[in-house]
Amino acid sequence: MKLQGKAHVYGDHVDTDVIIPARYLNTSDPKELASHCMEDIDAGFVGRVQAGDIIAAGDNFGCGSSREHAPLAIKHAGVSCVVARSFARIFYRNAINIGLPIVVSDIPVAAGDELVVDLGAGIVENLTRQEKRSFAPFPDFLQGIVAAGGLMQAMKALEGGKA
């Protein structure tokens, strides 16, 4: 599975409270959450993000509370993948559970760079800077979860004999 998009770049310790501020947690509607994604750290994000774009960040992306709303807001804003030097463990799990691929990589990225992430081959490439980095490839079962749209959808497909 290959993903390609323009990079939206953030620093270290981007926590779930700036990914989706707590004042919007009275809903679980993905479209409503997406409309407020990143607004406390980047008020223009929702207006700039295009379907397929990629968030790139530093260390400890997704730290803070364990809410599933954060990766859900990112995914439904149109982001296809998050690439960061490291992730908070609970964010990592929640992202996979809702079908948002996240990749650990230290590839240099500037805002607007064009990135390609090959989950199966384990390669992230910055086309703008002509640099590549490898990461642990997503096994087939994880690619299946992402392709299905999340863990629950993948399990439903298995139960229905579709997987």
N, C-alpha and C positions, 0 to 999 in steps of 0.2 A: 504494500500500500504506500503510494507516494503522495505527499502533500506539498503544495507550493503556495507561497504568498509573500506579501510584503511584511517586514518586521515592524513591530511596535515595541520599543525597548524601554525597560524599567530596570531599576537598580536592585540592591539587596533588600531582603526582609520585607517584601511586598506582602502585607498580611491580608487576611480575608475581610477585614473591616474596610480596607480601601478598594478591594476587588468588588465587593457589594456591601455598601454601608448598612449598618444594623437597622437604620430607620426604614429600610425597604424590605425587611424580613417578615413583614406581615402578609406576604404573598409567596406562593410557590409557583406562580405563573412564569414560565421561562421567558416569554416575550417581555413581560414587565420587568423582571430582573435584568434582562439584557439591556433594557433602555437606561439603566443606571450603572452599568458595568464600568468600573474604574473611575467614576466621576469625582471621587475625592482625591485622586492622585493625578488625574488627567481628564479635565472636564470636556475636552474635545474628542476623546477616544471614540465614543459611539458615533459621532458624525464622520470620523475618518475611516473607521474599520470597514473593510470589505470582506465579503464571504471568502473564506480560504486563508485570510491573513494569519500571521503567526506572532505570538507574543514571545519575546526574548527577554530574559532577566538574569539577575545575578544569583546570589546564594539565598537559600531558605525561602523560595517563592511559596506562597500559600500558608505561611505560618499564621498562628492565631487560633481562632475557634475552629471547631471541626465541622462547621456547616457545609452541607452539600450545595448550598445556594451559590457559593463562589465559583466552582467549576461549571455549574449549570449556567450562570450568567455569562461566563466567558464563551462557552460553547454556543449559546443561543445569540450572542452578539455577532457570531459569524467566524470566530477564531477556529482554525482547524487543528492547531497544535500549540503547545507551550514548550519552549526550549529554555532551560535554565541551568546554571552551574549546580544547583541542588534544590530540592523541594522538601517542604515539611511532609513527614510521612503520611499524616492523615489526609492532606490535600492530594498526594499522589494516589492513594487508594480511592478517594472520592472521585477524582478525575477519571480513573479507569472505570469505576462503577457506572458513570454516566456516559461513557464513550468518548471522552476527551483525551487524546493521546498526549503524553508529556514525556519529554526527552531530556536526559541529563547530558549536557555538553558545555564545553567552555569555548565554543567557536566565537570569534570576534564578530560582533554585529552592531551596526548603526541603524538608527531609525530610517525606514524606507528601503533597506537592503532587501533584495529578493532571495528568499530561502527555499530550499527543497529538502524535505525530510523523507527519507526512505525507511519506513518502519521495519520492513522485512530484511533489508540489507544492513541496517544499522549505520546509515550514513546521513549526516546533515551537511548540506553544502550551501555556502553563501555565494550565490552566483555573481553578486555585485563585486565582491572582494576576491573571487576565485580562490576560496579556501574551503577545505573539507575537514570534517572530524568524524570519527567513528564513535558509536555507542553500542551498548548491548542491544542487539536486534530484538524486536518484539516477537516472541514465539507465536506460532499460528493461532493458539487459543486466545491470546491477547488481541491479535489482529481481528479475530472473529468477534470479540466483545466490542471493539471499536466499530467495526463494520456494521454490527447489529444495532448500534446506537446506545449500547450500555449493557451491563450485566443482566439486568432483568429481561431485556429484550432478547439477549442471547439465550437465556434459560428458557424463555417461552418458545423460541424457535427450536431448541433441542427437544422440548416436551412435545412439540407438534411434529417432530421428525423432519424438520426443515434444515437442521444444521449438520 
